[in-house]
Amino acid sequence: MALKSRVPKPLRGPIGLISIVVALLSVIVGYIYFLFGLSLYFKLIPQMDDTMTTSESLVVIAAGVALLGLGYAGWRGFNYFAY
């Protein structure tokens, strides 16, 4: 039995709305983290050279990629419950 058939019809709309909000927010924040991590990794911000190490910038990149993945999951949830 599919998950969609287990969720009552009145709740499908709000779940789809929550999914799209999660998708949009996590894609926006994930994109910012990813690009900020890349700029830290390649030392494009001279003020941050002494404060951030390479491994810390990789953690920021990984967090950005994880948030982008969460955005994709939110988009898939929206498509699943909204239609």
Backbone as a printed PyTorch tensor [residue, N CA C, xyz], in Angstrom:
tensor([[[ 0.8450, -1.1770,  0.0000],
         [ 0.0000,  0.0000,  0.0000],
         [ 0.8900,  1.2400,  0.0000]],

        [[ 0.5840,  2.1730, -0.8570],
         [ 1.3910,  3.3750, -1.0030],
         [ 1.1420,  4.3420,  0.1440]],

        [[ 2.1540,  5.1400,  0.4210],
         [ 2.0440,  6.1340,  1.4820],
         [ 0.9720,  7.1630,  1.1540]],

        [[ 0.8320,  7.4920, -0.1290],
         [-0.1300,  8.4920, -0.5370],
         [-1.5590,  8.0640, -0.2190]],

        [[-1.8320,  6.7910, -0.3230],
         [-3.1900,  6.3240, -0.0310],
         [-3.4540,  6.2280,  1.4730]],

        [[-2.4140,  6.1970,  2.2750],
         [-2.5870,  6.1500,  3.7260],
         [-2.8440,  7.5290,  4.3300]],

        [[-2.3580,  8.5620,  3.6540],
         [-2.5400,  9.9280,  4.1560],
         [-3.9300, 10.4100,  3.7600]],

        [[-4.7020, 10.9320,  4.7160],
         [-6.0440, 11.4160,  4.3750],
         [-5.9820, 12.5630,  3.3690]],

        [[-7.0030, 12.6490,  2.5140],
         [-7.0180, 13.6740,  1.4560],
         [-6.9110, 15.0990,  1.9870]],

        [[-7.5570, 15.4430,  3.1060],
         [-7.4170, 16.8300,  3.5730],
         [-5.9930, 17.1990,  4.0120]],

        [[-5.1590, 16.2260,  4.3290],
         [-3.7910, 16.5070,  4.7670],
         [-2.7870, 16.5310,  3.6270]],

        [[-3.1620, 16.0780,  2.4520],
         [-2.2160, 16.0230,  1.3370],
         [-1.7890, 17.4130,  0.8820]],

        [[-2.7060, 18.3620,  0.8600],
         [-2.3660, 19.7260,  0.4560],
         [-1.3790, 20.3850,  1.3940]],

        [[-1.6480, 20.3780,  2.7170],
         [-0.6750, 20.9740,  3.6370],
         [ 0.6870, 20.2730,  3.6350]],

        [[ 0.7050, 18.9670,  3.4660],
         [ 1.9870, 18.2580,  3.4010],
         [ 2.7500, 18.6750,  2.1550]],

        [[ 2.0400, 18.8340,  1.0400],
         [ 2.6830, 19.3170, -0.1800],
         [ 3.2200, 20.7250, -0.0150]],

        [[ 2.4730, 21.5880,  0.6800],
         [ 2.9250, 22.9560,  0.9210],
         [ 4.1640, 22.9830,  1.8110]],

        [[ 4.1640, 22.1860,  2.8520],
         [ 5.3310, 22.1110,  3.7420],
         [ 6.5380, 21.5790,  2.9660]],

        [[ 6.3090, 20.6090,  2.1030],
         [ 7.4090, 20.0450,  1.3170],
         [ 8.0310, 21.0760,  0.3960]],

        [[ 7.2080, 21.9030, -0.2470],
         [ 7.7700, 22.8930, -1.1640],
         [ 8.4820, 24.0000, -0.4000]],

        [[ 7.9960, 24.3420,  0.7890],
         [ 8.6870, 25.3530,  1.6080],
         [10.0460, 24.8220,  2.0590]],

        [[10.0700, 23.5670,  2.4950],
         [11.3390, 22.9430,  2.8860],
         [12.2900, 22.8890,  1.6920]],

        [[11.7640, 22.5570,  0.5280],
         [12.6050, 22.4780, -0.6690],
         [13.2020, 23.8350, -1.0050]],

        [[12.3910, 24.8670, -1.0150],
         [12.8980, 26.1940, -1.3830],
         [13.9130, 26.7160, -0.3790]],

        [[13.6040, 26.6030,  0.8970],
         [14.5270, 27.1120,  1.9140],
         [15.8480, 26.3490,  1.9250]],

        [[15.7780, 25.0400,  1.8210],
         [17.0210, 24.2690,  1.8800],
         [17.8560, 24.4380,  0.6110]],

        [[17.2250, 24.6500, -0.5310],
         [18.0050, 24.9030, -1.7460],
         [18.6980, 26.2610, -1.6490]],

        [[18.0010, 27.2660, -1.1410],
         [18.6030, 28.5960, -1.0110],
         [19.7720, 28.5700, -0.0280]],

        [[19.5540, 28.0130,  1.1510],
         [20.6110, 27.9750,  2.1620],
         [21.7400, 27.0370,  1.7300]],

        [[21.4050, 25.9110,  1.1020],
         [22.4220, 24.9780,  0.6270],
         [23.3010, 25.5840, -0.4460]],

        [[22.7120, 26.3570, -1.3360],
         [23.4810, 27.0360, -2.3760],
         [24.4530, 28.0400, -1.7600]],

        [[23.9740, 28.7810, -0.7610],
         [24.8430, 29.7490, -0.0820],
         [25.9910, 29.0350,  0.6260]],

        [[25.6900, 27.9750,  1.3670],
         [26.7380, 27.2330,  2.0590],
         [27.7480, 26.6380,  1.0780]],

        [[27.2370, 26.0710, -0.0030],
         [28.1270, 25.4270, -0.9660],
         [29.0860, 26.4390, -1.5880]],

        [[28.5760, 27.5600, -2.0270],
         [29.4540, 28.5590, -2.6490],
         [30.3830, 29.2090, -1.6300]],

        [[29.9090, 29.4180, -0.4160],
         [30.7730, 29.9710,  0.6240],
         [31.8910, 28.9860,  0.9680]],

        [[31.5660, 27.7040,  1.0390],
         [32.5840, 26.6910,  1.2930],
         [33.6120, 26.6010,  0.1780]],

        [[33.1400, 26.7080, -1.0560],
         [34.0880, 26.7010, -2.1800],
         [35.0060, 27.9130, -2.1370]],

        [[34.4510, 29.0590, -1.8190],
         [35.3020, 30.2560, -1.7470],
         [36.2800, 30.1690, -0.5780]],

        [[35.9080, 29.5150,  0.5060],
         [36.8500, 29.3020,  1.5980],
         [37.9320, 28.3030,  1.2070]],

        [[37.5320, 27.2580,  0.4980],
         [38.4820, 26.2250,  0.1050],
         [39.5550, 26.7670, -0.8370]],

        [[39.1480, 27.5900, -1.7880],
         [40.0900, 28.1360, -2.7540],
         [40.6920, 29.4720, -2.3200]],

        [[40.4740, 29.8420, -1.0640],
         [41.0600, 31.0530, -0.4650],
         [40.6940, 32.3250, -1.2450]],

        [[39.4320, 32.4320, -1.6250],
         [38.9770, 33.6040, -2.3590],
         [38.5770, 34.7510, -1.4460]],

        [[38.4840, 34.4820, -0.1420],
         [38.1610, 35.5200,  0.8270],
         [39.4200, 35.7460,  1.6660]],

        [[40.1680, 36.8090,  1.3990],
         [41.4600, 36.9990,  2.0900],
         [41.3100, 37.1990,  3.5980]],

        [[40.2040, 37.7360,  4.0570],
         [40.0230, 37.9650,  5.4920],
         [39.8550, 36.6480,  6.2640]],

        [[39.4720, 35.5890,  5.5830],
         [39.2090, 34.3160,  6.2510],
         [40.3670, 33.3280,  6.1440]],

        [[41.5030, 33.7410,  5.5990],
         [42.6220, 32.8150,  5.4140],
         [43.1310, 32.2450,  6.7350]],

        [[43.2030, 33.0710,  7.7540],
         [43.7700, 32.6230,  9.0250],
         [42.7540, 31.9410,  9.9280]],

        [[41.4900, 32.1340,  9.6870],
         [40.4800, 31.6270, 10.6170],
         [39.9120, 30.2730, 10.2230]],

        [[39.8490, 29.9680,  8.9310],
         [39.2390, 28.7110,  8.4850],
         [40.2900, 27.8040,  7.8620]],

        [[40.3080, 26.5530,  8.2660],
         [41.2180, 25.5850,  7.6700],
         [40.5430, 24.9250,  6.4690]],

        [[41.3060, 24.1490,  5.7550],
         [40.7680, 23.4610,  4.5870],
         [39.7190, 22.4350,  4.9870]],

        [[39.9540, 21.7300,  6.0800],
         [38.9800, 20.7240,  6.5090],
         [37.6700, 21.3740,  6.9570]],

        [[37.7430, 22.5430,  7.5690],
         [36.5160, 23.2370,  7.9620],
         [35.7440, 23.7070,  6.7390]],

        [[36.4470, 24.1260,  5.7110],
         [35.7520, 24.5330,  4.4950],
         [35.1060, 23.3360,  3.8060]],

        [[35.7150, 22.1730,  3.9080],
         [35.0950, 20.9640,  3.3600],
         [33.8290, 20.5900,  4.1250]],

        [[33.8120, 20.8560,  5.4260],
         [32.6040, 20.6150,  6.2190],
         [31.4830, 21.5450,  5.7670]],

        [[31.8170, 22.7930,  5.4740],
         [30.8150, 23.7460,  4.9880],
         [30.2940, 23.3050,  3.6210]],

        [[31.1730, 22.8200,  2.7570],
         [30.7490, 22.3190,  1.4460],
         [29.8320, 21.1130,  1.6160]],

        [[30.1910, 20.2080,  2.5140],
         [29.3670, 19.0150,  2.7440],
         [27.9930, 19.3920,  3.3000]],

        [[27.9470, 20.3870,  4.1730],
         [26.6570, 20.8410,  4.6930],
         [25.8160, 21.4370,  3.5720]],

        [[26.4390, 22.1700,  2.6700],
         [25.7120, 22.7180,  1.5340],
         [25.1600, 21.6440,  0.6270]],

        [[25.9550, 20.6090,  0.3660],
         [25.4930, 19.5060, -0.4720],
         [24.3560, 18.7540,  0.2240]],

        [[24.4600, 18.5690,  1.5400],
         [23.3890, 17.8940,  2.2820],
         [22.0950, 18.7060,  2.2270]],

        [[22.1980, 20.0140,  2.3440],
         [21.0030, 20.8460,  2.2520],
         [20.4200, 20.8290,  0.8490]],

        [[21.2570, 20.7840, -0.1660],
         [20.7480, 20.6580, -1.5260],
         [20.0280, 19.3180, -1.7100]],

        [[20.5470, 18.2670, -1.0930],
         [19.8680, 16.9680, -1.1230],
         [18.5280, 17.0090, -0.4140]],

        [[18.4720, 17.7230,  0.7040],
         [17.2060, 17.8910,  1.4110],
         [16.2150, 18.6750,  0.5540]],

        [[16.7130, 19.6530, -0.1850],
         [15.8530, 20.3950, -1.1020],
         [15.2790, 19.5040, -2.1840]],

        [[16.0990, 18.6120, -2.7000],
         [15.6050, 17.6700, -3.7040],
         [14.5450, 16.7450, -3.1050]],

        [[14.7780, 16.2930, -1.8880],
         [13.7900, 15.4290, -1.2330],
         [12.4850, 16.1850, -0.9910]],

        [[12.5770, 17.4490, -0.6350],
         [11.3690, 18.2540, -0.4630],
         [10.6190, 18.4370, -1.7670]],

        [[11.3470, 18.6140, -2.8540],
         [10.7210, 18.7350, -4.1670],
         [10.0130, 17.4450, -4.5600]],

        [[10.6640, 16.3260, -4.2940],
         [10.0430, 15.0290, -4.5900],
         [ 8.7910, 14.8130, -3.7320]],

        [[ 8.8500, 15.2280, -2.4660],
         [ 7.6810, 15.1280, -1.6050],
         [ 6.5400, 16.0060, -2.0930]],

        [[ 6.8650, 17.1950, -2.5790],
         [ 5.8400, 18.0680, -3.1260],
         [ 5.1840, 17.4220, -4.3390]],

        [[ 5.9890, 16.8850, -5.2390],
         [ 5.4200, 16.2380, -6.4330],
         [ 4.6100, 15.0060, -6.0680]],

        [[ 4.9850, 14.3240, -5.0080],
         [ 4.2830, 13.1120, -4.6090],
         [ 2.9270, 13.4310, -3.9880]],

        [[ 2.8850, 14.4390, -3.1170],
         [ 1.6410, 14.7010, -2.4050],
         [ 0.7550, 15.7390, -3.0840]],

        [[ 1.2990, 16.5710, -3.9370],
         [ 0.4860, 17.6380, -4.5160],
         [-0.3100, 17.1530, -5.7230]],

        [[ 0.1200, 16.0820, -6.3530],
         [-0.5890, 15.6340, -7.5570],
         [-1.2200, 14.2780, -7.3730]]])
